[in-house]
Amino acid sequence: MFDPTNEVKVMRDPIHGYIHVDLQVVWDCINAREFQRLRRIQQLGGSFQVYHTAEHSRFSHSIGVYEIIRRMVNEIDGIKNILSDYEKATVMLAGLLHDVGHGPFSHAFEAVSTCKHEEFTCRIIEENTEIHQILIQADPSLPEDIAKIIRHRHPNELLNQMVSGQLDADRMDYLLRDAYFTGTSYGNFDLERILRTIRVVDNKMVVKESGIHTVEDYIMARYHMYWQVYYHPTARSYESILELLFRRMKDLWKSNRKLLDEVVMFHAFLKDTPADVEEHYRLDEAAAFYGFSLLEKSQDPILKDLSSRLLNRHLFAYCTLENEADAQRIKQRLTADGYDIRYYFLSDIASQRPYLPYQGDGGQAIWVLAQDGRIVELSEISLIVKALCESRLQEDHKAFYPDFSD
């Protein structure tokens, strides 16, 4: 149905060895301007402030997700035999393009943007972009069907599960990739074993009971990566300054816009209306850092200070908040020292459940094919996962603010 490439394209990859591309529509999407922009968007937000080699891109992650899905549709019999060629291409493209709408600094930018990255992704796929033109030339139905998978609304639930579920290609790639580039081992698990034990029953992706221990490792990898990498307080400190800097710019956009004349790259994201896809394309991390360097010379002392902190790693201090009285004490001290707490204090609650069991309302879960042929939810057969599900939700409530010794 879809034209093959003139030869199989391969790209070396530290996680998967090689990325293989044999469909022209996939290769064309990789070379489209909106996808190439992902080379200029880091995978992890503020984590590079902690792990100095964590500077890998959304580009490398996205093609890694594509490669895992490509292997699923070609190597797992239950998937290979029930999906049509059109469905295989659609889900591979959904995996490839699932992050094309990301803004700079990963999820941290969503705190300051009026449009979430999933919606920008679907807009890039569905609106008049280079990627959209490539897709409709291959098949007019592709943009709509790919967007349905990204929105988790495709009628074939198997396709949704492969891209975004509890055991999906997205999570499997970013855990391994982020562990590799942070130089940590928290995110490691046996990907090959998981792929070998996946089966399909009633159009549902399940794991053989013999693969449970590997899935447990995968779930624990998620748990440790969140608390050791993604929620590291130093990374959150960096991201809090980013959020406060944009808060200041948004306030000045309404009260003294002239102070922002030079940073035109941010203008579309300071308005109350969502940016268009071309404005989104123009704001990558190179543009953002150039904007911060201009703001470092701003006449506004708050913009000048916050942008300098981002550029030169003069990060905020942090502490755990036990109650509101702790926050009030910090705010009073900051006010006494002359800080405007609207731009120099941020409280943040990080929480994470490594696994959520099926709730009967359309929620997703990991299903296990038991040795007796029954399909059971993972926490019913794994003591480790059951304990995680029954444990109290772990939260970390922190305040971020200038060090009082500054």
C-alpha positions as CSV (number, residue, x, y, z in Angstrom):
1,M,0.0,0.0,0.0
2,F,2.8,2.5,0.9
3,D,5.8,2.9,-1.2
4,P,9.0,1.3,0.1
5,T,12.3,3.2,0.3
6,N,14.8,2.4,-2.5
7,E,16.8,0.6,0.2
8,V,16.4,0.1,3.9
9,K,17.6,3.2,5.7
10,V,19.5,2.6,9.0
11,M,20.6,5.0,11.7
12,R,22.9,4.1,14.5
13,D,21.4,4.4,17.9
14,P,23.0,3.7,21.4
15,I,19.8,2.1,22.7
16,H,18.5,0.0,19.8
17,G,21.7,-0.5,17.8
18,Y,20.1,0.5,14.5
19,I,16.9,2.3,13.6
20,H,15.4,0.7,10.4
21,V,13.2,2.6,7.9
22,D,11.8,0.9,4.9
23,L,8.7,3.0,4.1
24,Q,9.1,6.2,2.2
25,V,6.4,8.0,4.1
26,V,8.3,7.4,7.4
27,W,11.6,8.6,5.8
28,D,9.9,11.7,4.4
29,C,8.4,12.5,7.8
30,I,11.8,12.2,9.5
31,N,13.2,14.7,7.0
32,A,10.3,17.1,7.3
33,R,11.1,20.5,8.9
34,E,8.7,20.0,11.9
35,F,10.4,16.7,12.8
36,Q,13.9,18.0,12.2
37,R,13.0,20.8,14.7
38,L,13.1,18.0,17.4
39,R,16.9,18.0,17.1
40,R,16.7,21.4,18.7
41,I,14.4,20.3,21.6
42,Q,16.0,18.4,24.5
43,Q,14.3,15.3,25.8
44,L,14.6,16.3,29.5
45,G,13.7,19.7,30.9
46,G,16.0,20.8,33.7
47,S,17.7,17.4,34.3
48,F,20.8,18.5,32.4
49,Q,21.4,20.9,35.3
50,V,22.0,17.7,37.4
51,Y,23.2,15.1,34.9
52,H,25.5,17.1,32.6
53,T,25.2,14.6,29.7
54,A,21.4,14.6,29.7
55,E,21.3,16.7,26.5
56,H,19.8,14.2,24.2
57,S,16.9,15.3,21.9
58,R,13.3,14.6,21.3
59,F,14.4,13.6,17.8
60,S,16.4,10.6,19.1
61,H,13.6,9.6,21.5
62,S,11.0,9.8,18.8
63,I,12.8,7.6,16.3
64,G,13.5,5.2,19.2
65,V,9.7,4.9,19.9
66,Y,9.2,4.3,16.2
67,E,11.8,1.5,16.2
68,I,10.1,-0.3,19.1
69,I,6.7,-0.1,17.4
70,R,8.3,-1.2,14.1
71,R,9.7,-4.3,15.9
72,M,6.3,-4.9,17.5
73,V,4.4,-5.0,14.2
74,N,7.0,-7.1,12.5
75,E,8.2,-9.5,15.3
76,I,5.3,-10.1,17.6
77,D,3.1,-12.7,15.9
78,G,-0.1,-11.6,17.6
79,I,0.3,-8.1,16.4
80,K,1.9,-8.9,13.0
81,N,-0.9,-11.2,12.0
82,I,-3.9,-9.2,12.9
83,L,-3.0,-5.7,11.8
84,S,-3.3,-4.6,8.2
85,D,-0.4,-2.9,6.4
86,Y,-2.3,0.4,6.7
87,E,-2.7,-0.1,10.5
88,K,1.0,-1.0,10.8
89,A,2.1,2.1,9.0
90,T,-0.3,4.3,10.9
91,V,0.8,3.1,14.4
92,M,4.5,3.4,13.4
93,L,3.9,7.0,12.2
94,A,2.0,7.8,15.4
95,G,5.0,6.5,17.4
96,L,7.4,8.6,15.3
97,L,5.3,11.8,15.5
98,H,3.9,11.5,19.0
99,D,6.2,14.3,20.4
100,V,6.5,16.6,17.4
101,G,4.4,19.2,19.2
102,H,6.8,19.5,22.2
103,G,8.0,23.0,23.1
104,P,11.4,23.9,24.6
105,F,12.5,22.4,27.9
106,S,10.2,19.4,27.7
107,H,7.2,19.4,30.0
108,A,8.4,22.5,31.8
109,F,7.3,24.7,29.0
110,E,3.7,23.4,29.3
111,A,3.4,25.4,32.6
112,V,3.8,28.6,30.6
113,S,2.1,27.6,27.3
114,T,-1.7,27.8,26.6
115,C,-1.6,24.6,24.5
116,K,-0.4,21.2,25.6
117,H,2.2,19.3,23.5
118,E,-0.3,16.6,22.5
119,E,-2.6,19.1,21.0
120,F,0.2,20.9,19.2
121,T,1.2,17.5,17.9
122,C,-2.2,16.9,16.5
123,R,-2.4,20.4,15.0
124,I,1.0,19.8,13.2
125,I,-0.4,16.5,11.8
126,E,-3.8,17.9,10.8
127,E,-3.1,21.5,9.8
128,N,-1.2,22.8,6.7
129,T,2.4,21.7,7.5
130,E,5.1,19.8,5.7
131,I,4.3,16.7,7.7
132,H,0.6,17.0,6.9
133,Q,1.3,17.2,3.1
134,I,3.6,14.2,3.3
135,L,0.9,12.2,5.0
136,I,-2.0,13.1,2.8
137,Q,0.1,12.4,-0.3
138,A,0.7,8.9,1.0
139,D,-3.0,8.4,2.0
140,P,-5.6,11.1,2.7
141,S,-6.8,9.3,5.8
142,L,-3.5,9.2,7.6
143,P,-3.5,12.5,9.4
144,E,-6.9,11.8,11.0
145,D,-6.1,8.2,11.9
146,I,-2.7,9.1,13.4
147,A,-4.2,11.9,15.5
148,K,-6.8,9.5,16.8
149,I,-4.0,7.3,18.2
150,I,-2.2,10.2,19.8
151,R,-5.5,11.3,21.4
152,H,-6.1,7.7,22.6
153,R,-9.4,7.6,20.5
154,H,-8.6,5.2,17.8
155,P,-11.3,2.5,17.5
156,N,-8.6,-0.2,17.4
157,E,-7.5,-0.1,21.1
158,L,-4.4,-2.1,20.3
159,L,-2.9,0.8,18.4
160,N,-3.5,3.2,21.3
161,Q,-1.9,0.7,23.7
162,M,1.3,0.4,21.6
163,V,1.9,4.2,21.6
164,S,0.5,5.2,25.0
165,G,-0.4,2.7,27.7
166,Q,1.1,1.3,30.8
167,L,3.5,-0.8,28.8
168,D,4.1,1.2,25.7
169,A,6.9,2.0,23.3
170,D,7.1,5.6,24.5
171,R,7.9,4.7,28.1
172,M,10.1,1.8,27.1
173,D,12.3,4.0,25.0
174,Y,12.5,7.0,27.3
175,L,13.4,5.0,30.4
176,L,16.3,3.3,28.6
177,R,17.4,6.4,26.8
178,D,17.2,8.7,29.7
179,A,19.1,6.3,31.9
180,Y,21.8,6.0,29.3
181,F,22.3,9.7,28.8
182,T,22.1,10.6,32.5
183,G,24.7,8.0,33.2
184,T,22.4,6.2,35.7
185,S,21.2,2.6,35.9
186,Y,17.8,3.3,37.5
187,G,15.9,3.1,34.2
188,N,17.4,-0.2,32.9
189,F,15.2,-3.2,32.2
190,D,15.2,-6.1,29.7
191,L,13.4,-4.7,26.6
192,E,14.2,-7.8,24.6
193,R,12.5,-10.1,27.2
194,I,9.4,-7.9,27.3
195,L,9.0,-8.0,23.5
196,R,9.4,-11.8,23.5
197,T,6.7,-12.3,26.0
198,I,4.1,-9.9,24.6
199,R,1.0,-11.6,23.2
200,V,-2.4,-10.4,21.9
201,V,-5.6,-11.8,23.2
202,D,-9.0,-10.3,22.2
203,N,-7.2,-7.4,20.6
204,K,-5.5,-6.6,23.8
205,M,-1.8,-6.6,24.4
206,V,-0.9,-9.0,27.3
207,V,2.3,-10.4,28.8
208,K,2.9,-14.0,29.4
209,E,3.2,-15.0,33.1
210,S,6.8,-16.0,32.5
211,G,7.6,-12.3,31.7
212,I,6.2,-10.9,34.9
213,H,9.6,-10.4,36.6
214,T,10.8,-8.3,33.7
215,V,7.7,-6.2,33.8
216,E,8.2,-5.7,37.5
217,D,11.7,-4.4,36.7
218,Y,10.2,-2.0,34.2
219,I,7.7,-0.7,36.7
220,M,10.4,-0.2,39.3
221,A,12.6,1.5,36.7
222,R,9.8,4.0,36.2
223,Y,9.5,4.6,39.9
224,H,13.2,5.2,40.5
225,M,13.7,7.4,37.3
226,Y,10.9,9.7,38.4
227,W,12.3,10.3,41.9
228,Q,16.0,10.2,41.0
229,V,16.0,12.0,37.7
230,Y,12.7,13.6,36.5
231,Y,11.7,14.9,39.9
232,H,15.2,15.8,41.1
233,P,14.8,19.0,43.1
234,T,17.7,20.8,41.3
235,A,16.0,20.1,38.0
236,R,12.7,21.4,39.4
237,S,14.5,24.5,40.7
238,Y,15.7,25.3,37.2
239,E,12.1,24.7,35.8
240,S,10.6,26.9,38.6
241,I,12.8,29.8,37.4
242,L,11.7,29.2,33.9
243,E,8.0,29.3,34.9
244,L,8.5,32.5,37.0
245,L,10.4,34.2,34.1
246,F,7.5,33.6,31.8
247,R,5.1,34.8,34.5
248,R,7.0,38.1,34.6
249,M,7.0,38.4,30.8
250,K,3.2,37.7,30.7
251,D,2.6,40.4,33.3
252,L,4.8,42.9,31.4
253,W,3.1,42.0,28.1
254,K,-0.1,43.6,29.6
255,S,1.5,46.4,31.6
256,N,4.8,47.5,29.8
257,R,5.1,45.6,26.5
258,K,7.9,47.8,25.3
259,L,10.3,46.0,27.6
260,L,9.8,42.9,25.6
261,D,10.3,44.4,22.1
262,E,13.5,42.5,21.5
263,V,12.4,39.0,22.5
264,V,10.0,38.5,19.6
265,M,10.5,34.8,19.7
266,F,8.4,34.7,22.9
267,H,5.6,37.1,21.9
268,A,3.2,34.4,20.5
269,F,3.4,32.6,23.9
270,L,2.6,35.6,26.0
271,K,-0.8,36.2,24.4
272,D,-4.0,34.8,25.8
273,T,-4.7,33.0,22.4
274,P,-2.8,29.9,21.4
275,A,0.2,30.2,19.1
276,D,-0.1,28.9,15.6
277,V,2.0,26.0,14.3
278,E,4.5,28.3,12.5
279,E,5.1,30.3,15.6
280,H,5.5,27.0,17.5
281,Y,8.0,25.8,14.9
282,R,10.1,29.0,15.4
283,L,10.5,28.6,19.1
284,D,13.1,26.0,19.8
285,E,15.7,25.9,22.6
286,A,18.3,27.8,20.6
287,A,15.8,30.6,20.1
288,A,14.8,30.5,23.7
289,F,18.3,30.7,25.0
290,Y,19.0,33.6,22.7
291,G,15.9,35.3,24.1
292,F,17.2,34.7,27.7
293,S,20.6,36.3,26.7
294,L,18.7,39.4,25.5
295,L,16.7,39.5,28.7
296,E,19.9,39.4,30.7
297,K,20.4,43.0,29.5
298,S,16.8,44.0,30.2
299,Q,15.9,47.3,31.9
300,D,13.5,45.3,34.1
301,P,15.6,44.0,37.1
302,I,13.4,40.9,37.5
303,L,13.7,39.8,33.9
304,K,17.4,40.5,34.1
305,D,18.0,38.5,37.2
306,L,15.8,35.5,36.4
307,S,17.3,35.1,32.9
308,S,20.8,35.4,34.3
309,R,20.0,32.6,36.8
310,L,18.8,30.3,33.9
311,L,21.9,31.0,31.8
312,N,24.5,30.8,34.5
313,R,23.0,28.1,36.8
314,H,22.4,30.4,39.7
315,L,19.5,28.3,40.8
316,F,17.0,28.7,43.6
317,A,17.3,27.1,47.0
318,Y,14.6,24.6,48.0
319,C,13.2,23.0,51.1
320,T,10.4,20.6,51.9
321,L,7.1,22.2,53.0
322,E,5.4,20.4,55.8
323,N,2.5,22.9,56.1
324,E,1.4,26.4,55.0
325,A,3.1,28.0,57.9
326,D,6.5,26.9,56.4
327,A,5.6,28.6,53.2
328,Q,4.5,31.8,55.0
329,R,7.8,32.0,56.9
330,I,9.8,31.8,53.6
331,K,7.6,34.4,51.9
332,Q,7.9,36.8,54.9
333,R,11.7,36.5,54.8
334,L,11.8,37.1,51.0
335,T,9.6,40.1,51.3
336,A,11.8,41.5,54.1
337,D,14.8,41.0,51.8
338,G,13.1,43.0,49.0
339,Y,12.0,40.2,46.8
340,D,8.6,40.2,45.0
341,I,7.3,36.8,46.0
342,R,5.1,36.6,42.8
343,Y,8.4,36.1,40.9
344,Y,10.7,34.7,43.6
345,F,8.7,32.0,45.3
346,L,7.1,28.9,43.8
347,S,5.7,25.8,45.6
348,D,5.5,22.6,43.7
349,I,4.1,19.1,44.5
350,A,5.6,16.2,42.7
351,S,3.7,12.9,42.9
352,Q,3.9,9.6,41.1
353,R,2.3,6.2,41.0
354,P,4.5,3.8,39.2
355,Y,1.5,1.7,38.2
356,L,-2.3,2.2,38.2
357,P,-4.5,-0.9,38.0
358,Y,-7.5,-1.1,35.8
359,Q,-10.5,0.8,37.3
360,G,-13.2,-0.4,35.0
361,D,-13.8,3.0,33.5
362,G,-11.6,2.8,30.4
363,G,-8.4,3.1,32.3
364,Q,-5.4,1.2,31.1
365,A,-3.5,-1.6,32.8
366,I,-1.0,-4.3,32.2
367,W,-2.6,-7.6,31.6
368,V,-1.1,-11.0,32.1
369,L,-1.7,-14.2,30.3
370,A,-1.6,-16.7,33.2
371,Q,-0.4,-20.3,32.7
372,D,-4.0,-21.5,33.1
373,G,-5.1,-19.3,30.2
374,R,-6.9,-16.6,32.2
375,I,-6.3,-12.9,31.5
376,V,-5.6,-11.2,34.8
377,E,-4.6,-7.7,35.8
378,L,-0.9,-7.4,36.8
379,S,-1.4,-6.5,40.4
380,E,-3.5,-9.6,41.0
381,I,-0.6,-11.9,40.1
382,S,2.5,-9.8,41.2
383,L,3.0,-9.3,44.9
384,I,5.5,-6.4,44.2
385,V,3.0,-4.5,42.0
386,K,0.2,-5.2,44.4
387,A,2.2,-3.7,47.2
388,L,2.9,-0.6,45.1
389,C,-0.8,-0.2,44.3
390,E,-1.8,-0.4,48.0
391,S,0.9,1.9,49.2
392,R,0.2,5.6,50.0
393,L,0.7,8.0,47.1
394,Q,4.2,9.4,47.4
395,E,4.4,13.2,47.3
396,D,7.2,15.7,47.6
397,H,6.0,19.2,48.3
398,K,8.9,21.7,47.9
399,A,9.3,25.5,47.9
400,F,11.8,27.1,45.5
401,Y,13.2,30.6,46.3
402,P,16.4,32.6,46.2
403,D,19.0,31.5,48.7
404,F,18.9,33.9,51.7
405,S,22.7,34.2,51.5
406,D,22.4,35.6,47.9
